[in-house]
């Protein structure tokens, strides 16, 4: 059996109708896992689930739309996953929000709260919903998709960076709390990835040029290049890895 085999494992992946979440769901399914596709709109979720089922078998993926700002939606996501697959082995908190681009002096209070609620509090909610069964089973992997923004300052996405730094600390705290129950909690910190959420950055020629010129690999990343790290953290390849932030940024932070 491969260290990266996910046969029999069930993963919830938020924000998985596109970008990093979609690529992660596809790679986990390719490695034998069953995946739950979730984002706000049902249509895109169903399209991704249908494509995965067409490639890997009808019982591989289901679609459960959920708004991460709603605790009730997240509970429904967990309940529907258990109803369909009977268990949850892997949680990938990938969905996030950044409604403000510019200096923090211009952010509205409501935008600030939305970033903290969607990028931190929703992760806390969802983790607390899935943790009890993982603790009972003495096994589980929780993955939070953070950002290198949590390791650096920014003049354009400062509040987003604050939320991503908090996600790193959330993983460290929970790694301590859940360690006795053999549950691993880790973060992935991507650099600039070609996703819709980061479009304002990579479609700006000046920003794109600056990023690629200061990145040793001299390019921005693609969603599938983050999915590999997620498969590692979800699988038995990472059974001695917890509380960590795995940076996947083409070397930019070095």
Residue pairs with C-beta under 8 A, 6 or more apart in sequence:
1 7
2 31
3 235
3 236
3 237
4 31
4 231
4 232
4 235
4 236
4 237
5 31
5 32
5 235
5 236
6 28
6 31
6 32
6 33
6 90
6 231
6 234
6 235
7 32
7 33
8 32
9 28
9 32
9 33
9 34
9 89
9 90
9 234
10 33
10 34
10 35
10 36
10 81
10 85
10 86
10 87
10 88
10 89
10 90
11 25
11 28
11 33
11 34
11 35
11 36
11 88
11 89
11 90
11 91
11 92
11 234
12 36
12 38
12 77
12 78
12 81
12 88
12 90
12 91
12 92
12 126
12 130
13 21
13 24
13 25
13 28
13 35
13 36
13 37
13 38
13 92
13 94
14 21
14 38
14 39
14 66
14 68
14 77
14 92
14 93
14 94
14 95
14 126
15 21
15 38
15 39
15 68
15 94
15 95
15 96
16 22
16 24
16 25
16 35
16 36
16 37
16 38
16 39
16 45
16 48
16 92
16 94
17 37
17 38
17 39
17 41
17 44
17 45
17 47
17 48
18 39
18 44
18 48
18 195
18 196
19 193
19 195
19 196
19 197
19 223
20 94
20 145
20 190
20 193
20 195
20 223
20 226
20 227
21 39
21 92
21 94
21 95
21 145
22 37
22 48
22 223
23 222
23 223
23 224
23 226
23 227
24 92
24 94
24 226
24 227
24 230
24 231
25 35
25 37
25 48
25 52
25 61
26 52
26 224
26 227
27 224
27 227
27 228
27 230
27 231
28 35
28 90
28 227
28 230
28 231
28 234
29 35
29 52
29 55
29 56
29 60
29 61
30 56
31 231
31 235
33 90
33 234
34 59
34 60
34 61
34 85
35 49
35 52
35 60
35 61
36 61
36 62
36 63
36 64
36 77
36 80
36 81
36 84
36 85
37 45
37 46
37 48
37 49
37 52
37 61
37 62
37 63
37 64
38 45
38 63
38 64
38 65
38 66
38 77
38 95
39 45
39 65
39 66
39 95
40 65
40 66
40 67
41 65
42 63
42 65
45 63
45 64
45 65
46 63
48 61
48 63
49 61
49 62
49 63
50 61
52 60
52 61
53 59
53 60
53 61
62 80
62 81
62 84
62 85
64 76
64 77
64 80
64 81
65 73
66 73
66 74
66 76
66 77
67 73
68 74
68 95
68 97
68 118
68 122
68 126
69 114
69 117
69 118
69 122
71 125
74 122
74 125
74 126
74 129
75 129
77 126
78 88
78 126
78 129
78 130
81 88
82 88
87 133
87 137
88 130
88 133
88 134
88 140
89 134
89 139
89 140
89 141
89 234
90 140
90 141
90 142
90 143
90 234
91 126
91 127
91 130
91 140
91 141
91 142
91 143
92 143
92 145
92 230
92 234
93 122
93 123
93 126
93 127
93 142
93 143
93 144
93 145
93 167
94 145
95 118
95 122
96 118
96 119
96 145
96 160
96 163
96 164
96 197
97 114
97 115
97 118
97 119
98 115
98 157
98 159
98 160
98 197
99 111
99 114
99 115
100 106
100 107
100 108
100 111
100 112
100 115
100 157
100 159
100 160
101 156
101 157
101 200
102 156
103 155
103 156
103 158
104 158
104 159
107 158
107 159
111 159
112 159
115 159
115 160
115 162
115 163
116 159
116 162
116 163
116 166
119 160
119 163
119 164
119 166
119 167
120 163
120 166
120 167
120 170
123 144
123 167
123 170
124 170
127 142
127 170
127 174
127 185
130 140
130 142
131 140
131 142
131 178
131 183
133 140
134 140
134 142
134 178
134 181
134 183
135 178
135 181
135 183
138 181
138 182
139 182
139 183
140 178
140 181
140 182
140 183
140 184
141 183
141 184
141 185
141 186
141 233
141 234
141 235
141 238
142 171
142 174
142 178
142 183
142 184
142 185
142 186
143 186
143 187
143 188
143 230
143 233
143 234
144 167
144 168
144 170
144 171
144 185
144 186
144 187
144 188
145 187
145 188
145 190
145 226
145 230
146 164
146 165
146 167
146 168
146 171
146 187
146 188
146 189
146 245
147 160
147 161
147 164
147 189
147 190
148 189
148 190
148 191
148 247
148 249
148 252
148 253
149 157
149 160
149 161
149 164
149 165
150 161
150 163
150 164
150 165
150 166
150 167
150 168
150 187
150 189
150 245
151 165
151 168
151 189
151 245
151 247
151 253
152 161
152 253
153 161
154 160
154 161
156 201
164 189
167 187
168 187
168 189
168 245
170 185
171 185
171 186
171 187
171 243
171 244
171 245
172 243
174 185
175 184
175 185
175 186
175 242
175 243
176 243
178 184
178 185
179 242
184 233
184 238
184 239
184 241
184 242
185 242
185 243
186 233
186 238
186 241
186 242
186 243
186 244
186 245
186 246
187 244
187 245
187 246
188 226
188 229
188 230
188 233
188 245
188 246
188 248
189 245
189 246
189 247
189 248
189 249
190 221
190 226
190 248
190 249
191 211
191 215
191 220
191 221
191 247
191 248
191 249
191 250
191 252
191 253
192 198
192 201
192 202
192 211
192 220
192 221
192 249
192 252
193 220
193 221
193 222
193 223
193 225
193 226
194 202
194 220
194 221
194 222
194 223
195 223
201 207
201 208
201 211
202 208
202 211
202 220
208 220
211 220
211 252
212 218
212 219
212 220
214 252
215 249
215 250
215 251
215 252
216 250
216 251
216 252
216 254
217 250
217 251
218 250
219 250
220 250
221 248
221 249
221 250
225 248
226 248
229 246
229 248
232 238
232 246
233 241
233 246
247 253
